[in-house]
């Protein structure tokens, strides 16, 4: 795929994610949302890039998302109105108002909701991939990836050579504890120790695209370095100086991105307004 076209397609998905999450933060502050909420702003280019690659490969994978899963759901084609209703606790939500923010599920896009046990989607995704031999993506946080059952699942995936991609969305923080305090190793090295391909990369869309030739042919792990914008429930920010991939891509793509950004911002704003008025 042409690099600029790929960047623009990915940016469009990321724009839906970013503006959706900005409305989430706004409605948390207005107390229209009254449930524990985990926003994915800042990390959206990982899911957006993976979804764009899967579209190009004409593959509809099984998806096992982590707790910051709004961008995963949106990027892979989840119904945004149903997600709004889910966050508002309505029966018309994508999990009938019972999953909330962290446990988003959708049969339409093959997405399975997280059960709340940190990292459990890792071995569950491995099991589903092994049972079906269907292309599967597991999204984990960098702390969830440290759980022992995640590591056991990776070993099994390698042994059985299943079509699994494990994506570690590595924002370097578990709540407020940096990775260097918790461990002296990288998940890409752990993957290699299990005799699978492992890579430590940035969340630039092209960094993900260049590995797409190996996707779903054999198990692999991508440790993708990224940055979160907001803490859980939008309670605060790490820093006003946090690198923002979305703003970086908007500058890189210029007028094309500005037009996409403006259009989608208004579209998402109107979606939220319409649902809140019901």
Secondary structure, DSSP 8 states (H G I E B T S, - for coil): --HHHHHHHHHHHHHHHHHHHHHHHHHHHTTS--S-----TT-HHHHHHHHHHHHHHT---EEE--SS-HHHHHHTT--HHHHHHHHTT-TTSTTTTSSTTT---BTTTTEE---SSTTHHHHHHHHHHHHH---EEEEEETTGGGSHHHHHHHHHHHHHT-SEEEEEEE-SEETTEEHHHH-SS-HHHHHHHTTSEEEEEES-HHHHHTTGGGTTTS-EEEEEE---SB-GGG--BS-TT---HHHHHHHHHTHHHHHHHHHHHHHHHHHHHHHHT-
